[in-house]
Amino acid sequence: MRKSPAAPRGTLHRLMLDSRILRGNRQGDPTEREVHVYVPAGHDGRDLPLLFDIVGYTAGGPAHTNWKNFGENLPERLDRLIDSGALPPVVVAFPDCFTRLGGNQYINSSALGPWMDFLCDEAVPFVEERFGCGGSGRRGIFGKSSGGYGALAHALLRPDIWAAAASHSGDVGFELCYLPDMPGVLRALSRHGGSIERFMNAFETARKTDGKDTHVLMILCMAATYDPDPSQYLGIRLPVTDETCEVIPERWANWLAWDPVQMLERHGDALRGLKALYIDCGDRDQYNLVYGARRLHRRLDQLGITHRYEEFPDDHSSVDYRMDDSLPYLVRALLA
């Protein structure tokens, strides 16, 4: 629903990208991917900066361009912000990165797929060649939750591509946001003889999706992302023991290596070249992410890495309004 009915409407292009990089992925996910691209009113995209929107778990990029009740979808938000002068004109791409395991953290995984390569080495050139936008120093990436995690990971690992990044309520502080779920995951798997394969078969053939099972699937997706095990079904192995839920140190270490707080120690210098780094989190985030965000913010300060950090009085849900702050910040930095 448009909050500014008089704002000129941008054009939304619905494109298809048949990925070479995703061919043969272990999950059997389709290689043909929809990429929606927003171009502001009065522009064809040429010479404008480019943003990529990577969404949270259970969603795909095109979800942000759908009609939305009691609020704006993202193209409507962009129309309003650009019309008001708060946001300079910008091209925004919405790639579909949904997977069999319900979502994406947007990094490369032998089990889930080479999603970082797909975005950086296929989707970005695909959009830029079509619209003449972006280019070195004029690309930014943003997302919320899993997308917020992905934005941080891309900023740390692919500074050759991204010049700005925004993480809204991103996954940080893994022992607080993931380990508390492990007992529940084991209980759910016990209904299927402890078998991930049987759980997946039941989930994929159910006539109705159970939200509790979707949360279990999320942890399986994280396992396939952070600690793929080629010897296991779909490459999934949990970092805890089946019977006593004790952490398996060598497996959990593989997860922790992907925690942005830990990644910062190895790749933090990549952030020094960014034009903008924006991080925020609700102060009552129900997934405990605010504590990881604070740790990340503190360490960035200690390392002298410029960033903008904000906490706001809310939880993890329905916080797209935060983009009213982050997107103008990113785009103005890209244009500087």
LOMARTOR-990471 format. One record per residue (C-alpha): residue number from 1; residue in three letters; x, y, z. Coordinates in nm, 4 decimals, m for minus. Example, Ala and Ser with C-alpha at 12.3 -4.5 7.8 and 13.67 -1.06 7.14 Angstrom:
resi / resn / u / v / w
1 / ala / 1.2300 / m0.4500 / 0.7800;
2 / ser / 1.3670 / m0.1060 / 0.7140;
# end
This chain:
resi / resn / u / v / w
1 / met / 0.0000 / 0.0000 / 0.0000;
2 / arg / 0.1485 / 0.3295 / m0.1103;
3 / lys / 0.2007 / 0.5888 / 0.1629;
4 / ser / 0.2728 / 0.8569 / m0.0979;
5 / pro / 0.0167 / 0.8084 / m0.3759;
6 / ala / 0.1483 / 1.1090 / m0.5672;
7 / ala / 0.5073 / 0.9822 / m0.5795;
8 / pro / 0.6092 / 0.8865 / m0.9350;
9 / arg / 0.6280 / 0.5107 / m0.9746;
10 / gly / 0.9541 / 0.3493 / m1.0674;
11 / thr / 0.9651 / 0.0589 / m1.3116;
12 / leu / 1.0012 / m0.2966 / m1.1884;
13 / his / 1.1698 / m0.5293 / m1.4382;
14 / arg / 1.1226 / m0.9036 / m1.3904;
15 / leu / 1.4209 / m1.0822 / m1.5420;
16 / met / 1.5417 / m1.4422 / m1.5527;
17 / leu / 1.9041 / m1.5437 / m1.5013;
18 / asp / 2.0072 / m1.9013 / m1.5839;
19 / ser / 2.3054 / m1.9565 / m1.3596;
20 / arg / 2.6092 / m2.1515 / m1.4692;
21 / ile / 2.7582 / m2.1277 / m1.1201;
22 / leu / 2.4618 / m2.2990 / m0.9518;
23 / arg / 2.4607 / m2.5984 / m1.1864;
24 / gly / 2.4980 / m2.9300 / m1.0080;
25 / asn / 2.4257 / m2.7897 / m0.6609;
26 / arg / 2.3740 / m3.0635 / m0.4038;
27 / gln / 2.0216 / m2.9586 / m0.3015;
28 / gly / 1.8948 / m2.9877 / m0.6584;
29 / asp / 1.7793 / m2.6270 / m0.6512;
30 / pro / 1.6846 / m2.4663 / m0.9839;
31 / thr / 1.9541 / m2.2764 / m1.1681;
32 / glu / 1.7105 / m2.0403 / m1.3399;
33 / arg / 1.6615 / m1.7511 / m1.1015;
34 / glu / 1.4232 / m1.4572 / m1.1081;
35 / val / 1.5852 / m1.1191 / m1.0506;
36 / his / 1.3561 / m0.8207 / m1.0066;
37 / val / 1.5177 / m0.4838 / m1.0748;
38 / tyr / 1.3745 / m0.1495 / m0.9663;
39 / val / 1.4599 / 0.1563 / m1.1763;
40 / pro / 1.3364 / 0.4925 / m1.0446;
41 / ala / 1.0896 / 0.7071 / m1.2355;
42 / gly / 1.2477 / 0.9233 / m1.5035;
43 / his / 1.5571 / 0.7033 / m1.5326;
44 / asp / 1.6692 / 0.4082 / m1.7416;
45 / gly / 1.9257 / 0.3025 / m1.4814;
46 / arg / 2.2327 / 0.4289 / m1.6611;
47 / asp / 2.5014 / 0.5820 / m1.4387;
48 / leu / 2.2989 / 0.5274 / m1.1203;
49 / pro / 2.4426 / 0.3472 / m0.8156;
50 / leu / 2.3272 / m0.0110 / m0.7569;
51 / leu / 2.1995 / m0.1799 / m0.4434;
52 / phe / 2.1328 / m0.5513 / m0.3943;
53 / asp / 1.8605 / m0.6549 / m0.1497;
54 / ile / 1.9198 / m0.9982 / 0.0078;
55 / val / 1.6286 / m1.1092 / 0.2207;
56 / gly / 1.5788 / m1.3059 / 0.5414;
57 / tyr / 1.5274 / m1.6782 / 0.5895;
58 / thr / 1.2135 / m1.8310 / 0.4246;
59 / ala / 1.1994 / m1.5502 / 0.1676;
60 / gly / 1.3323 / m1.4783 / m0.1793;
61 / gly / 1.4137 / m1.1389 / m0.3258;
62 / pro / 1.0862 / m1.1087 / m0.5199;
63 / ala / 0.8979 / m1.1278 / m0.1871;
64 / his / 1.0024 / m0.7664 / m0.1296;
65 / thr / 0.8339 / m0.6529 / m0.4499;
66 / asn / 0.4953 / m0.8152 / m0.3734;
67 / trp / 0.1868 / m0.6228 / m0.2613;
68 / lys / 0.1985 / m0.5714 / 0.1146;
69 / asn / m0.0887 / m0.5095 / 0.3515;
70 / phe / m0.0635 / m0.2321 / 0.6131;
71 / gly / 0.2641 / m0.1099 / 0.4738;
72 / glu / 0.4818 / m0.0508 / 0.1710;
73 / asn / 0.6630 / m0.3056 / m0.0354;
74 / leu / 1.0176 / m0.2005 / m0.1121;
75 / pro / 0.9553 / m0.0437 / m0.4565;
76 / glu / 0.6827 / 0.1717 / m0.2976;
77 / arg / 0.9235 / 0.2684 / m0.0198;
78 / leu / 1.1859 / 0.3615 / m0.2781;
79 / asp / 0.9324 / 0.5695 / m0.4720;
80 / arg / 0.8443 / 0.7628 / m0.1561;
81 / leu / 1.2009 / 0.8165 / m0.0406;
82 / ile / 1.3224 / 0.9281 / m0.3828;
83 / asp / 1.0239 / 1.1601 / m0.4348;
84 / ser / 1.0837 / 1.3238 / m0.0948;
85 / gly / 1.4499 / 1.3843 / m0.1728;
86 / ala / 1.5634 / 1.1675 / 0.1181;
87 / leu / 1.7089 / 0.9067 / m0.1176;
88 / pro / 1.9027 / 0.9821 / m0.4356;
89 / pro / 1.7868 / 0.7819 / m0.7392;
90 / val / 1.9232 / 0.4270 / m0.7272;
91 / val / 1.8759 / 0.0930 / m0.9034;
92 / val / 1.7842 / m0.1907 / m0.6652;
93 / ala / 1.8063 / m0.5612 / m0.7531;
94 / phe / 1.6042 / m0.8318 / m0.5783;
95 / pro / 1.7571 / m1.1731 / m0.6597;
96 / asp / 1.5776 / m1.4992 / m0.5798;
97 / cys / 1.8164 / m1.7065 / m0.3682;
98 / phe / 1.5600 / m1.9368 / m0.2044;
99 / thr / 1.6741 / m2.2959 / m0.1503;
100 / arg / 1.5351 / m2.6381 / m0.0689;
101 / leu / 1.6418 / m2.5784 / 0.2918;
102 / gly / 1.4244 / m2.2708 / 0.3196;
103 / gly / 1.6659 / m1.9861 / 0.2728;
104 / asn / 2.0196 / m1.8641 / 0.2380;
105 / gln / 2.3078 / m1.7030 / 0.4237;
106 / tyr / 2.4589 / m1.5935 / 0.0895;
107 / ile / 2.8027 / m1.7515 / 0.1326;
108 / asn / 2.9604 / m2.0409 / m0.0583;
109 / ser / 2.8889 / m2.3904 / 0.0733;
110 / ser / 2.9592 / m2.7302 / m0.0805;
111 / ala / 2.6226 / m2.8448 / 0.0559;
112 / leu / 2.3973 / m2.5455 / m0.0042;
113 / gly / 2.5669 / m2.4002 / m0.3108;
114 / pro / 2.8092 / m2.1246 / m0.4194;
115 / trp / 2.5691 / m1.8406 / m0.3472;
116 / met / 2.8291 / m1.5721 / m0.2866;
117 / asp / 2.9805 / m1.6457 / m0.6261;
118 / phe / 2.6364 / m1.6452 / m0.7856;
119 / leu / 2.5585 / m1.2985 / m0.6536;
120 / cys / 2.8976 / m1.1372 / m0.7091;
121 / asp / 3.0106 / m1.3034 / m1.0313;
122 / glu / 2.6810 / m1.3588 / m1.2147;
123 / ala / 2.3950 / m1.1510 / m1.0751;
124 / val / 2.5870 / m0.8236 / m1.0396;
125 / pro / 2.7273 / m0.8282 / m1.3968;
126 / phe / 2.3874 / m0.9430 / m1.5263;
127 / val / 2.2145 / m0.6361 / m1.3807;
128 / glu / 2.4920 / m0.3899 / m1.4616;
129 / glu / 2.5190 / m0.4948 / m1.8249;
130 / arg / 2.1432 / m0.4649 / m1.8705;
131 / phe / 2.0989 / m0.1242 / m1.7058;
132 / gly / 2.4403 / 0.0465 / m1.7204;
133 / cys / 2.4342 / 0.1064 / m1.3450;
134 / gly / 2.6691 / 0.0373 / m1.0562;
135 / gly / 3.0324 / m0.0311 / m1.1276;
136 / ser / 3.3352 / m0.0237 / m0.9022;
137 / gly / 3.2791 / 0.1909 / m0.5934;
138 / arg / 2.9087 / 0.2325 / m0.6710;
139 / arg / 2.7614 / m0.0952 / m0.5439;
140 / gly / 2.6035 / m0.1665 / m0.2078;
141 / ile / 2.4398 / m0.4666 / m0.0449;
142 / phe / 2.1809 / m0.4719 / 0.2324;
143 / gly / 1.9568 / m0.7169 / 0.4105;
144 / lys / 1.7800 / m0.8117 / 0.7301;
145 / ser / 1.8322 / m1.1197 / 0.9513;
146 / ser / 1.9917 / m1.3847 / 0.7252;
147 / gly / 2.0224 / m1.1085 / 0.4679;
148 / gly / 2.1897 / m0.8883 / 0.7268;
149 / tyr / 2.4349 / m1.1685 / 0.7922;
150 / gly / 2.4950 / m1.2022 / 0.4188;
151 / ala / 2.5614 / m0.8309 / 0.3838;
152 / leu / 2.8279 / m0.8482 / 0.6554;
153 / ala / 2.9853 / m1.1610 / 0.5053;
154 / his / 2.9986 / m1.0028 / 0.1599;
155 / ala / 3.1520 / m0.6829 / 0.2974;
156 / leu / 3.4209 / m0.8889 / 0.4705;
157 / leu / 3.4926 / m1.1342 / 0.1882;
158 / arg / 3.4175 / m0.9501 / m0.1363;
159 / pro / 3.5461 / m0.5929 / m0.1028;
160 / asp / 3.6285 / m0.6162 / m0.4732;
161 / ile / 3.2548 / m0.6019 / m0.5434;
162 / trp / 3.0853 / m0.4057 / m0.2639;
163 / ala / 3.1608 / m0.0500 / m0.1547;
164 / ala / 2.8839 / m0.0224 / 0.1061;
165 / ala / 2.6797 / m0.2599 / 0.3215;
166 / ala / 2.3900 / m0.2468 / 0.5664;
167 / ser / 2.3007 / m0.5222 / 0.8124;
168 / his / 1.9623 / m0.5024 / 0.9822;
169 / ser / 1.9354 / m0.7489 / 1.2733;
170 / gly / 2.1943 / m0.9769 / 1.1142;
171 / asp / 2.2982 / m1.3143 / 1.2564;
172 / val / 2.5893 / m1.2393 / 1.4910;
173 / gly / 2.6931 / m1.4112 / 1.8152;
174 / phe / 2.6286 / m1.7699 / 1.7093;
175 / glu / 2.6383 / m1.9278 / 2.0544;
176 / leu / 2.3447 / m1.7054 / 2.1527;
177 / cys / 2.1325 / m1.7244 / 1.8384;
178 / tyr / 2.1860 / m2.0872 / 1.7295;
179 / leu / 2.2923 / m2.3082 / 2.0212;
180 / pro / 1.9721 / m2.2446 / 2.2217;
181 / asp / 1.7762 / m2.4087 / 1.9369;
182 / met / 1.9689 / m2.7361 / 1.9358;
183 / pro / 1.7605 / m2.9225 / 2.2016;
184 / gly / 1.4403 / m2.8413 / 2.0158;
185 / val / 1.5902 / m2.9598 / 1.6877;
186 / leu / 1.6888 / m3.2918 / 1.8456;
187 / arg / 1.3392 / m3.3339 / 1.9907;
188 / ala / 1.1869 / m3.2713 / 1.6485;
189 / leu / 1.4234 / m3.5167 / 1.4796;
190 / ser / 1.3469 / m3.7809 / 1.7442;
191 / arg / 0.9937 / m3.8005 / 1.6045;
192 / his / 1.1599 / m3.9267 / 1.2852;
193 / gly / 1.3961 / m4.1723 / 1.4461;
194 / gly / 1.6648 / m3.9045 / 1.4747;
195 / ser / 1.6979 / m3.9056 / 1.0950;
196 / ile / 1.7419 / m3.5810 / 0.9038;
197 / glu / 1.6445 / m3.7648 / 0.5850;
198 / arg / 1.3147 / m3.8828 / 0.7342;
199 / phe / 1.2457 / m3.5360 / 0.8715;
200 / met / 1.3074 / m3.3821 / 0.5294;
201 / asn / 1.0863 / m3.6384 / 0.3567;
202 / ala / 0.8053 / m3.5668 / 0.6015;
203 / phe / 0.8493 / m3.1906 / 0.5703;
204 / glu / 0.8523 / m3.1932 / 0.1919;
205 / thr / 0.5491 / m3.4209 / 0.1572;
206 / ala / 0.3319 / m3.2626 / 0.4285;
207 / arg / 0.0051 / m3.1112 / 0.3105;
208 / lys / 0.0565 / m2.8173 / 0.5472;
209 / thr / 0.3811 / m2.6524 / 0.6540;
210 / asp / 0.4272 / m2.6451 / 1.0306;
211 / gly / 0.5982 / m2.3294 / 1.1561;
212 / lys / 0.7840 / m2.5235 / 1.4245;
213 / asp / 0.9256 / m2.7571 / 1.1622;
214 / thr / 1.0303 / m2.4549 / 0.9546;
215 / his / 1.2400 / m2.3393 / 1.2485;
216 / val / 1.4027 / m2.6840 / 1.2636;
217 / leu / 1.4687 / m2.6605 / 0.8908;
218 / met / 1.6406 / m2.3270 / 0.9503;
219 / ile / 1.8975 / m2.4882 / 1.1803;
220 / leu / 1.9541 / m2.7651 / 0.9256;
221 / cys / 2.0103 / m2.4947 / 0.6654;
222 / met / 2.2648 / m2.3279 / 0.8919;
223 / ala / 2.4461 / m2.6604 / 0.9376;
224 / ala / 2.4618 / m2.7096 / 0.5603;
225 / thr / 2.5924 / m2.3543 / 0.5255;
226 / tyr / 2.8538 / m2.3267 / 0.8000;
227 / asp / 2.9698 / m2.6868 / 0.8394;
228 / pro / 2.8854 / m2.8959 / 0.5312;
229 / asp / 2.9614 / m3.2658 / 0.5657;
230 / pro / 2.9747 / m3.4458 / 0.2286;
231 / ser / 2.9281 / m3.7836 / 0.3972;
232 / gln / 2.5837 / m3.6954 / 0.5349;
233 / tyr / 2.2376 / m3.6671 / 0.3781;
234 / leu / 2.2221 / m3.3361 / 0.1871;
235 / gly / 2.5562 / m3.2516 / 0.3495;
236 / ile / 2.3879 / m3.1793 / 0.6856;
237 / arg / 2.5411 / m3.2634 / 1.0213;
238 / leu / 2.4558 / m3.0966 / 1.3516;
239 / pro / 2.7300 / m2.9640 / 1.5829;
240 / val / 2.5877 / m3.1477 / 1.8878;
241 / thr / 2.5585 / m3.5114 / 1.9945;
242 / asp / 2.2283 / m3.6845 / 1.9247;
243 / glu / 2.1519 / m3.8199 / 2.2720;
244 / thr / 2.2934 / m3.5611 / 2.5131;
245 / cys / 2.3056 / m3.2428 / 2.3016;
246 / glu / 2.6685 / m3.1838 / 2.3895;
247 / val / 2.8651 / m2.9534 / 2.1633;
248 / ile / 3.1086 / m3.1349 / 1.9327;
249 / pro / 3.4066 / m2.8976 / 1.9533;
250 / glu / 3.5513 / m2.9559 / 1.6064;
251 / arg / 3.2121 / m2.9187 / 1.4374;
252 / trp / 3.1065 / m2.6138 / 1.6369;
253 / ala / 3.4414 / m2.4525 / 1.5588;
254 / asn / 3.3446 / m2.4643 / 1.1915;
255 / trp / 3.0254 / m2.2712 / 1.2696;
256 / leu / 3.2074 / m2.0136 / 1.4814;
257 / ala / 3.4559 / m1.9462 / 1.2035;
258 / trp / 3.1628 / m1.7924 / 1.0133;
259 / asp / 3.0421 / m1.5723 / 1.2997;
260 / pro / 3.1007 / m1.2120 / 1.1861;
261 / val / 3.2651 / m1.1350 / 1.5206;
262 / gln / 3.5223 / m1.4059 / 1.4463;
263 / met / 3.5466 / m1.3207 / 1.0762;
264 / leu / 3.6344 / m0.9660 / 1.1728;
265 / glu / 3.9641 / m1.0856 / 1.3200;
266 / arg / 4.0721 / m1.2396 / 0.9891;
267 / his / 3.9084 / m1.0123 / 0.7343;
268 / gly / 3.8480 / m0.6845 / 0.9156;
269 / asp / 4.0887 / m0.4870 / 0.7001;
270 / ala / 3.8497 / m0.5374 / 0.4074;
271 / leu / 3.6012 / m0.3094 / 0.5837;
272 / arg / 3.8429 / m0.0167 / 0.5934;
273 / gly / 3.7875 / 0.0414 / 0.2230;
274 / leu / 3.4084 / 0.0635 / 0.2489;
275 / lys / 3.2385 / 0.3931 / 0.1837;
276 / ala / 2.9665 / 0.3016 / 0.4356;
277 / leu / 2.8951 / 0.0247 / 0.6862;
278 / tyr / 2.5597 / 0.0370 / 0.8646;
279 / ile / 2.4602 / m0.2032 / 1.1456;
280 / asp / 2.1467 / m0.1950 / 1.3570;
281 / cys / 1.9406 / m0.4244 / 1.5783;
282 / gly / 1.6311 / m0.4026 / 1.7957;
283 / asp / 1.7114 / m0.3779 / 2.1660;
284 / arg / 1.4697 / m0.6628 / 2.2452;
285 / asp / 1.5502 / m0.8908 / 1.9517;
286 / gln / 1.3919 / m1.2267 / 2.0381;
287 / tyr / 1.6774 / m1.4214 / 1.8786;
288 / asn / 1.9371 / m1.2580 / 2.1058;
289 / leu / 2.1013 / m1.0880 / 1.8101;
290 / val / 2.1417 / m0.7545 / 1.9843;
291 / tyr / 2.4158 / m0.9006 / 2.2043;
292 / gly / 2.6139 / m1.0174 / 1.9043;
293 / ala / 2.5550 / m0.6801 / 1.7361;
294 / arg / 2.6954 / m0.5040 / 2.0418;
295 / arg / 3.0012 / m0.7298 / 2.0387;
296 / leu / 3.0570 / m0.6562 / 1.6707;
297 / his / 3.0143 / m0.2822 / 1.7245;
298 / arg / 3.2564 / m0.2847 / 2.0185;
299 / arg / 3.5219 / m0.4740 / 1.8230;
300 / leu / 3.4836 / m0.2472 / 1.5198;
301 / asp / 3.5422 / 0.0497 / 1.7486;
302 / gln / 3.8497 / m0.1174 / 1.8988;
303 / leu / 3.9901 / m0.1784 / 1.5520;
304 / gly / 3.9187 / 0.1781 / 1.4447;
305 / ile / 3.6866 / 0.0699 / 1.1609;
306 / thr / 3.4383 / 0.3402 / 1.0677;
307 / his / 3.0748 / 0.2324 / 1.0868;
308 / arg / 2.7322 / 0.3512 / 1.1925;
309 / tyr / 2.5686 / 0.1474 / 1.4685;
310 / glu / 2.2164 / 0.1959 / 1.6011;
311 / glu / 1.9876 / 0.0161 / 1.8432;
312 / phe / 1.6172 / 0.0849 / 1.8268;
313 / pro / 1.3235 / 0.0042 / 2.0588;
314 / asp / 1.1811 / m0.3014 / 1.8838;
315 / asp / 1.2282 / m0.6746 / 1.8287;
316 / his / 1.3235 / m0.8782 / 1.5194;
317 / ser / 0.9912 / m0.8645 / 1.3361;
318 / ser / 0.8503 / m0.6166 / 1.0835;
319 / val / 1.1381 / m0.3707 / 1.0952;
320 / asp / 1.1561 / m0.2769 / 0.7276;
321 / tyr / 1.0996 / 0.0834 / 0.8352;
322 / arg / 1.4665 / 0.0886 / 0.9315;
323 / met / 1.5467 / 0.1062 / 0.5604;
324 / asp / 1.4297 / 0.4672 / 0.5670;
325 / asp / 1.7556 / 0.5353 / 0.7517;
326 / ser / 1.9960 / 0.2834 / 0.6003;
327 / leu / 1.9266 / 0.3183 / 0.2279;
328 / pro / 1.9819 / 0.6959 / 0.2060;
329 / tyr / 2.2988 / 0.6490 / 0.4128;
330 / leu / 2.4346 / 0.3863 / 0.1712;
331 / val / 2.3437 / 0.5643 / m0.1503;
332 / arg / 2.4754 / 0.9050 / m0.0446;
333 / ala / 2.8023 / 0.7374 / 0.0506;
334 / leu / 2.8241 / 0.5605 / m0.2857;
335 / leu / 2.7781 / 0.8932 / m0.4628;
336 / ala / 3.0376 / 1.0771 / m0.2536;
# end
